[in-house]
């Protein structure tokens, strides 16, 4: 696995040219797709039968919180898939939403195929109704630390949102995405996180890259939340907003075809925060499964 030095804070990709004493240029022939199998591979789930749900843990149960999931099942509502309907909820700054996860450590690629819809079909109509992938620092209710890549509706419909929340401050980045099935990747290499997405029939794109000081062991899993407007006057008061279930108009259905975990690797001289060292093309090859 790559050894990447820790960088504090939430930075941006730079375009400084690699130098002999700085980050080296990584070419496509120097990287391979992430390796399947192994310990993290055993956490992969194809959702072929209802028993597959047993390996996923609700955050609301382990860290004693309001259960903001209205419906959660595997191979029942949608054959061969996990199905999630969240209640009114949010993952933003100190606000908390639904999350089901597995505890995993080290460098990881989490790859999933997901579809987000409104309850009556089409895209969700309520603002900030999103579903997708998250990696979270355990026990971080007081000072939330997590990264996510989700799709759905923000203040605009048809968006992919890559978000890094450090010590309770969320910094999202959005891009347009087509409705329907979308493949997502959330990955860590050393202390660098990356989020990628691919529309059905399209090509992989980089949603964002972040430096991170998150610990080695994290909760890796699936999130879905909806209906930010129903928080009304509590939008600036996460403590009160988290204390009870907000009555609102939730409008999201998340279908997850599979979640697969793999081990990524980059050369030791690579600096994946620097696109002059690791281009988007190289990063995509190193962080997406072979043939995906």
C-alpha positions, 0 to 999 in steps of 0.5 A: 500500500502507498505511504502518503504523508498526512496533510492537515485541513481540506485543501485543493488540487494544485497544478505545480509541476513535479520536481526531482525533490518533490512529487514524481510524475505517475504514468498510466503504466505505473498503476494497476486497478485496485485488488479484489479479495482479501480481508476487505473483499470479504465485506463486499455484498451483492445483496442476493438474499435477505441475510446479507443485511446482517453484516451491515450495522445501523449507526443509530443503534451503535451510537444510540441515536434517533433511527431516521430510517423508514424502510431498510431491507435486502432482496425484498422491496427490490430483488437483488438490492438493498433498499433504503427510505430515509425519514426527514434527515440531513448529513451536513455540519453537525446534523446527522442522518441514516448510515449503515456500515461495516468497520474496516481499516487501511487503504480501501476502495468502496465501489457501488452501483446506486439509483436515487429516486423520489417516492413518486418516481423521477428525481427527489423533489425535496431539497438535499435529498441524496443517497450514496457512500460515506466513510466516517470516524467512529464516535465523532458525534461531538466533532463530526468527521466524514467524507461522502459521495452521493447523488440526487437533489441538492438545491438543484436536481440531478447532482452528484455531491462530494463532501468532506466534513472536518470537525463539524464543518462541511465543504461540498462540491457538486456537479451535474449527473444524469438520473438513473443508475450511477456507479460511485467510488469512495476511496482512501490511499494513505491520508488522501480521500478521493470520490469518483462517479460514472453515469450508466454507459458513461466514463469515470470522472473525479468528483473531488480529492481531499487531504485527511487526518482521519484514523486508520479504522473507519465506518464504511457504508451507505447513507441516504437523507432527505427534506432539509427544508422541513428543519425550518428554524432548526437549520442553524441548531444541529443539537436541537435538530438531532434531538428528535425526529423532524416531521416533514415530507421525506422524498427519497428512495435509494436502491443499491445494486452492490457494494464491493471493497478492494485494496488500492495501491499507488507508487510511494513517490505519488502525490495524489493531491497534486494533479501534476503528479497523479492526473485524473486519468491515472487516479481513475485507473488506480481507484476503479475496478478492472473492467468497471 
